[in-house]
Amino acid sequence: MHRDMVAIPSIRVMAGLAGAAFFGLTPPAPAMAAQPPASTPEATTSREGDGGTSWEFRDRFVHRGIAVDVSIKPIAQSRSALVEGDDVLFRFRLSDTTTNGPLRGLYPAAWLDHLVHGIEQDAQGCQAKVEQFAGGSLFSQAELDLNVYYVLALNDDATITVVDPLFGFGGTKLLAMIRLEGPGEDWVLSSDRKRLFVSVPTTGRVAVADTETWKVVANLDVGSPPRRVALQPDGKYLWVTYQADPGEVSGVAIFDAEALTSVGRIATGRGQHEIVFSEDSRFAFVTNLEDGTVAVIDVGDLSEVAEVETGQRPVSLAYSSKGAAVYVSSQGDGNVAVVDGRTHRLRARIPVDPGVGQIRFAPDDRLAFAVNTERNLVYIVDAALDRVVQTVHVGSGPEQVTFSDELAFIRQRDDETIWMAPLDTLGREGQPVSVIDFPGGQRPFAEAAMSSPADSIVQAPGADAVLVANPADRAIYYYKEGMAAPMGSFTNYGRQPRAVLAVDRSLKERTPGSYETVARLRRPGRHMLAFYLDSPLLVHCFDVTVEAQKHESDLHAKVEYLLDRPNAIVGEAFPLRIRLSDPVSGAPASGLTDVRVLAYKSPGTRQHRFWADQLEPGVYGVEFEPPEAGSYYVFVESRSLKLAFEMAPRAVIHAVEKP
């Protein structure tokens, strides 16, 4: 991967390297191009902190006419220092020292790494560290990588798992667990990546999760079971389709996406609804499944301005800026109706076959893919011609299409195969379509207990790779384009991932010349904040101190593992005993019914979880039978004590074969 690199790659390339490291693969470390030392006589550095509730760490570095102003600010806490466990905003402002004007359109990278006590970091050491970090080696990872993305899974239960692709807590990559009031149906991420909106049909509400704290901060009352959620292109309004009893009228509820307040509710027709928008956010288009129509809504005054008969059972629609129209697939009579985006009149009917389902445009906004699950067909529609130009016969029930920059990915219903078509070869009318495939897991997608209309395949940010959620496998796979099979996978902690989403947390330009991201400080002590800019080439390490605080588990419970022997016998019961007590008084934490024990073998991801019974006041126990030889890490949790696995100390059990 990237064998032709002769300098540290840009942040876009680093995302691909992160994906490889995510699954235990070590790409070759690129060599840094020659440059002057980061510290030169003309370089100056200054630091200051601002006291009070608005305190933030600030530092400045100037080199050859470029100023780098860094600030680190706690988000939810009133602090006078940086403290471990806090979510903080990292901001780098790059400017020209002559004009003080911002330097725009750059791709900086940064890492925060713990410094060993007594070891001083010089310019050469800083440069060597940056070269190691950019190489993606598992043996030289920074404590905190500010160039990564997080992977979210919408699960079959009332949770969303949040995984950090590089950080591993004792072999698990779980960063957070977002708990909902009920199972989520659909989701959408705000353009600034700060809010995640999730429909929860069983509660009649839409959960709003903060992606900086990974907590639900609000629930929007829809009044009826919500299904699809969508943000119009300008991000002003959140649109939610809601469900009614069969034969009754339903429609969309509209909310202010910033203020999180209701702004309207429009009944559009009968049956389930899908929704898309014109590229300028002036109009919303909503299907009415039972009526065979599409309602056109003026976003300015939130009123329905037209109703277009499109065909029997319109199940999906997509907007094309190239065609300036909405393309609606009608499952019942087998056509794709073209609704003009300006006149709101039916412009054409493109015949396909009954059973046509999802329709979606490729990134060029010209070629649309429409799947027919029952006939194993994919129709390619050219928006410039308003007709089918190619038809592809694929596998076992194609039902969902997603895209990377280079490929179309077609997920099957009845097996685990993912079909791919190179986008640069498509659109040649009458010509055969070249398709290849790879296994998207071990079991067919149809074996999932619950389905979701949200995407189960998404592109990994900045990489020629995709993430594939296979709910039947309870796993998410990482597939690098050009490979015969996924490079690796991670389990979803016993849950079925019905949909997957990537939240890009790499440094992004939020305002001119200001590059920002949010991350959580993980460890107290002295750190170096390594900064790298590829063009113009600039490397510097800032000195950052993070103070310690007591972990939540220390504040709520003291954990002591009572192991009568260090070794266990494979296949035989080993008694795990844990004493939980108050950290101040030492009194036993008695009468708990939610004490759970986790054990997993290292290396590996297979986990064993057990509910523990109280054996005596404050002492809880389980019997663990290790299935194979090796070292097992043991953790404990209790929600009533506010003790999570990741906050608890660990015990290590060595399992050996029976003599």
N, C-alpha and C positions, 0 to 999 in steps of 0.2 A: 504494500500500500504506500503510495506516494514515494516511490523509490527514486524519483527524479528530483526530489527536494534538495536544495543546497543551502537553504536558510530556514530558520524557524518558520513554520507555516502560519498563515493568517488564521484568525479566529474561526473562519468558515471551515478550514481544513481541520482545525483542532476538534471540532465537533465530531468529525469522522473518526479521529484518533480516540476520542473519548468513547465512542461506541465500541471500538475494538477492545479497549481496556475494560469496558463494562462486562465483557464476557470472558475475561481472562486471556485475551490475546494481546501480545506485545508487539506493536509495530516498530520498525527501526527508528531510532532517534535521529532526527535531522541535524546536520551540523550547522552551527551558527556562522553566518558570514562574518568575516573579519570586521572589527570596528574598534574605535578608541575605547579605552576603559570608561565605565559609566561615570566615574568621578574624575573630573579634570579640573585644573585651576579655575576655569571659567564657570564651573558648575557651582550653584549655591543652593542651600537647603535651609528652610526655616520651618518651625512648628509652633502651633499654638492651640490651646483648647479654650472653648467658651463655656464658662460656668453657668449653672442654673439649669432650668428644665429644657433649654434648647441646646445643651452642651453637645458638641461633636468634636471628634478628633480631626485635626487639620494639619496638613503638611504641604510643603511646596518644594519642587525641584526645577531648576532652570539649567538648560544645556543647549548651547548653540542656537539661541534664539527661540527655543520652544520652552514654554512653562507648563509644568504638570502640577495642577493643584488637586490634591486628594483630600476627601473628607469621608469620615465614617461616622454615621449618626444612628443611634438606637431608634427603633421605630415606635415600639409600644411602651417603652419604659422611660421614666425620668431618671437619668443617670448623670453622674459626674465623672464617669470613666467607662471604658469598654468592659463588659462583663460576659463571661462564658454563658452560653445558652441563649443569649439575646439575638433576636433578628435585627440586622442593621442594614442601612443603606450605604453602599459603596458608591462614591461619585468621583470621577476623574474629569477635571476640566482642562482641556488642552487649548492653548492659545499662543499666538505670535507675540513675543515680547516687544516687538517694535510697534505694532499697532494695537496690541491687546485684543485683537480680533480672534474669534473662535476658529479652531481648526476642525473643519467638518468632513464627514464622509470617511472617517478612518476606522480601523478595526483593531483597537488595543486589546490586550489580554492581560490578566492579572491572576496571581495566586497568593494565598496567605499560608505561611508555613511556620511551624514551631521551631524555635532555635534552642539547641542544646545549651544548657547553662555553662558559661565559661568560654563558649565558642563565639568569636567575633566574625562578623560577615563583612568582607571587603568587596570591592568592585569586581574582582576576578571571580570570587566565590559566588557573587550574585549572578554574574553572567553564566557560570557553570550550572547553577541551580535552574535558571530559566530554560537553559538548553535541555536539561533533564525533564523538567515539567512538560515542555512542549513535545518531547519525544513520546510521552504517554507510557513510559515504562511502569509496570506494576511495582517495581522496586524503588522508584523515586517519585512517588506521587506526593503532591502537596497536601497539607492537611485540609485546605479549602481551595477548591478550584472555582474561580469566578467565570469560567467559560463553558459551563455545562448546561444541560437541560434536565428537567425532571419528567418522569413518565408517570401518568395517572391512569388508573384502571377503574372504570365504572362497573361495580360488582353486582352480583345477583342478590346480595343482601343489602342492607342499608348503609353501605360504606363506599368510600373511594380510597384506594391505596395510592400513596405517593412514594415513588421510588427515586432515589438518587443514583444515577448510573455509575458513579465512581466511588462514593463513600460507602463503606461496608461496616456496619456495626456487628462485630463478631460473626461475620459471615452472612448477615442479613442486610439487604439494601433498603429496608423500609425506613423512610424518612418521617412519614406521618400517616395517620389514618383519619380521614374526614368522615365523621358520623352524621348520617342523615336521619330524618324522621321516618323514612321508608325507602324502599328500593328506588333508585333513580332510573328514569326512562331515557332522557336525552339531556345533552349539555351543550353549552357554548361558552367560549372564553372571550373576554373583552380584548379589544385590540392592544391595550396597554398591558395585558397579561395579569392584571391585578385582581380581577374578579372572575369567578366561575359560576355560571348560572346552571342549575340542575333542576329539571322537572321531577316532581315526586307525586305520581298520580294518586297514591293511596291517601295522601293528606290534602289534596287539592291546592298545593302550594309549590312555589319554586324556591329552592334553597339558593342562597347567595353565599359563596365561600370566598374568603380572603386568601389569595395565593401567597401572601407573605407570611401569614401566621398559620395557614392551613386549617382554618376554623370557619364554621358557618356563622356569619355575622348578621344575617337577616333571612326571613322567610316571607315571600310575597304571596299574598292570598289571591288565588285565581277564582275560587268559589266553585269550580268544577274540576274534575281530574285533568291536569295539564299533560300534554303529550310532547309536541315538538317545541323547541325554543330556538329563536334566531335573533341576531342583532342586525339591524339595517346597516349598510356599509359605512355611514358616518358615525355609527355607534350611539346615536341619540336615544333611540327607543329599543327596548327589548320586547319582542313579539312572542306570544305564547299561544299555541293552539290548544283549545280545550274540548273535552269530549262530553257528549250528551247521550241519553238513551237512544236506541235505534229508532229512526223515524223522526226524532226531534231535531230542532235547529240548534246548531252550535257555531263556533267561530274562533275569534282571536281576542286575547286580552293584551293590552299594551301598557308598558311601564316605562317610566323615565329611568334609563340605565344608570344615571349618576345619582339622582336623588332617591331612587328606589321607591317611587310613588306611582300609583295607578293613574293613568291619563286617559284611559278609554277602554271600551269593550264593544266589539262589533260582531253581531250574529251574521254569518255569511251563508249558511246553508246546512244541509244534512250530511252526516257521515264524517269520517276522519278527514283531516286537513293536512296539507303540506304548504309550505310558504317559501317564496323567494322575493327578491327586491330588484328594482332597476338599479343600475350602477350609480345613479345620482341620488338615490334614496327618496325619490319623489313618489314612487308607487310601490305598493306591496301587492303580490298576487297570491291568492289563497284558493286551493282546490276544495271542492265539496264532493266527496266520493259518491254519495247516494244520488245527488242531483245531476251529476255529470257536467258540472260547470266550474269555472274559475271566476272568483270575485276579484275585481280590481279596486284597490283602496288608495285614495289620495292621502298621502302621509301628512301633508300640510294641515288639512282640517279633519283628518281621521274620519273620512266618509267614503262609503262605497260609491264609485262613479260608473261602474259597468259590471255586467255579468255576461260571461261568454260561454256558450255551450261548446264543449270540447270533445265529448264522447263518453261512452259508458265507463264508469269507474276510473276516473283520473286518479292515479296513485302516486305520481311523481311529476315534478316539473323543475326546469332549470332555465336560468336567464343567460342569454348571450349578448354581450356588448357588440360583438362583430355582426350578429344578425339583427341587433336591436329588437329582440323579440323573446317571448317566453315559449319554451318547448315543453308540451304536456303529453306524457304517455298515458293512454287510456287502455287499461287492462282488458275491459270488457269487449270492445269491438276491434282492438288491435290497430291503433293508429297513433301517430304523434301529431298533435295539433299545434300549429304555430300561431301564437297570438301576438300581433304587432304591439311593440312596447310603447308606441306613440299614439296610434289610433284606437288601440284596445279592441281591435276587431280581428276575427279569424282570418289569417292570411293564407294558410295552407293546411292540408291534411296529408301527412306522409304515411302511406300504408306500410304496416309491418305485419305482425301476427297477434291474435288474441293471446293474452298472458304477458304482454310486455310490462315491465316493472320499472325499476329505478332508471332515471336518465340523469346524466351528469356530463358537464363539459370539461374537456382537457384544459390545461393551463393556457393554451393559445386562444381559448374562447371561441374557436371555430368548429372543432370536431366534437360531437357529443356521442357518448356511449349509452345505449339503451339495452338493458338486459331482459332476456325472456327465460325465466327460471324453468318453466315447464318444457320448453322446446330446445333448451341448451344452446341458445343463440344470443349473440351480441350484435346489435345493429349500430353502424357508425354513420351518423347523420352530419352532413356538411351544412352549416348555417349559411354559407354563402349561396348554396344552391337549393336549400330547403328540400333535400331528398337524401335517401339512404345511398351511400356511395360504396359501402363494403359491408359484408356480413360475415361473422366469424362463428364457427361451431366449436364450442368448448365444453368439456367435461360433464359434470354432474350437477346441474342446477345453478348456473351463474346468478348471483343475487345482489352483489354489491360491487361497485367500481370506485376506486380511488386512484390518485395520481401522485407520482413524484415528478421531478423536473424532466425526467427522461422516459418514464415508463407508465403505462396503464396497468393497474393491478386489479384482477377480477377474482373475487372470492366465490367459492362454490358453496352450495348449501349441503350437498350430500356426501362430500368427502373433504379431506383436509388440503387439497391441492389449490395453490394460487397460480392463476395464469397471468402471463405478462405479455404486453405488446409494446414494442418500441414506438414512441410517438413520432419519431422522425420518418418512419416508413409508412405512415397512415395517410389516408385522404386521397389515394390514387384510385379513382373510380374503376370498379370492376376487377381490380388486382387482388390476388390473395393476400391475406394478412398473416404475417409470420408471428407465431406465438410460441412461448416457452413456458415452463412451469417449474415450481419448486414446492416442496412439502411445507405447508404452514402449520405443522404440528403432527400429532400422532392420531388424532381422532377427528371425525367429521364435525363441522361446525354445527350441523343440525342436532347434535346430541346435547347441546346446551339446554339447561332447564328453562332459561328465559332469553329472549332476544331483545335487541335494542336497535332503533333506527340510526343511532350514531355510528360513526366509522369504527371499524375494527382493524383497519390498516391505515397508518399515518406515516408520513415521511419523518425520519429523524432529522432534527434541525441541523442545517449546515452540512449534511452528509448525503452521499449517494446510497442511502439505506432506508429501510422501512421497519416499523415496529408492527408486529402482527399479534393481535389478541385472540387466542384460541380458548374460548370458555370451556369447551369440553375437556381440554388438557389442564385447565386451571393454570395457564402459563402464558407468557408473552415472549415472542421470538424476535430476534434481531437478524434481519436479512440484509446482507450487503449485495448491492446490484452486481451481477456478473457471477455470483457464486451458484453452486448447484443446490445448496441447502442453507438454512440459517446458520449463522456463525455461532449462535448460542441462544440461551433462553434463561429466564428466571421464573420461579414459581410465584404464584399470587397468594401465598399464605392461606391455602385451602379455599379460596374464593374463586368464583367464575368471572373472569374479566370480559364483560359483554361488549365493552368499547374501550378504546385506548386514545390517549391524548398526550401530546408532548408540550410541556411548558418551557419555553426557551428562557433560561436565566443568564445567558451570557451578556456581557456588557453591550448595551445598546445606546445609541445616541438619542436622548430624550429631548434635549433642547440643543441648539447649535453649539457644537464643541463640548457638550457635557455628556459623558458616557456613564451609565448607571446600571446597577443590578442590586438585588437583595440576597443576603445569605445569612446563615446562622453561625455565630461564633461557637466553636466547639471545645476549646481547651484553654485554660489559663496559662499565663506565662508570657515570655517575650517572643515576638514573632517578627518575621520579615514579610512585608507586603511587596512581592516582586511584580514589577510593571514592565510590560514589553509592548513596543510599537514597531510594526514591521517596516512601514514606510511613512515618513523618514525613520530610519533605524534608531531606536532609543531603548535602553535598558537601565532600570534603576530599582533599588530595593529600599523601601521605607521601613523604619523601625517602629513597630506597633506593640504595645503592651496590653494584654487582656487579663483582667482581674478574675479571681475565682469567686464562685458563690456556691452555696450548698445546693446539691441536687434536690429535686423535689422529694425523691425517695428518702433522703437523709432527714428532711424536715418532717416526714410523715411516718416513717417506719425504719427501724433498724433490721437488717437482714443478716441472719447467721445460718450457714449451712451446716447441718449436723450429719457428717458422713462417718460411719463407723470403720470404713476402710477405703483406701484410694482407688482400688481396682474393682471392676465388675466382671462377671463372667458372661460371655455371649450367650444369649438365650435364657439366662436365669434372672429371676427377679432381684433387683438391687434396690434397697430401701433408700429413698430420698427423703430427708427430713429437713425442714426449714423452720427456724424460730423467728417470729416477727414480734417486734417490741417497740414501744415508744422510745424515740431517740433521746428524750430528755429524762423522763422518769425511769425508763427501763421496764415499765410495766408490760406484761404480755398483751399482745393484740389478739384478744380472744373472740370467739363467736363469729368468725368471718366465713362467709359462704362463697366468696368469689376469688379464692386463692387459686391461681393457675400456674403450672410449671411448664416451661419450654426446654426441650433438650434437642440439640442437633449435633451431628458429627461434622468435624472439621478435617479436611475441606469438604464442602458439599452444601446443599441447600435443603435437603430433606429434613423436616421438622417433626417432632413428636410433642404433643401438648396434652396435658392431663389436668383435671380438676383435683385439687388436693383436699383431703379430709383433715379435720382437727383431731389430733391424737391426744393432746393434753393442752392446757391453757397456753395459747400463743405458739404451739408447735403443730405444724401441718406436714402431712406426708403423702407420698405416692410410691407405687412400685414401678420401677422402670426396668424393662428387659431390653438391653442393647441388642439390635439385630445383627451387628457385625463388629469386628474388632476395630479399635481406633479410639481417638479422643473425642469426648462429647462435652459441649459447653451447656451449662444449665443456668436458666434465669427464672425469676419468679415475678408475678404481677398480682395486684389486687386493686381494683378500681376504687373500692371504698376507702382504701388507704392512699389513693392517688399515686400508686406505685405502678409504673409501667415497666415492661421488659427492658427497654433501653435505658431506664434510670437505675435498675437494680444491679448490684454486684453479681459476679458470676462465680460458679463453681466448675471445676473440671473433673470429669470422671474418665478414667482409662479403662476401656473394655478389652479383655484378652480372651483368647480361646480357652475352652476348658482343658485342663491338663490331661 
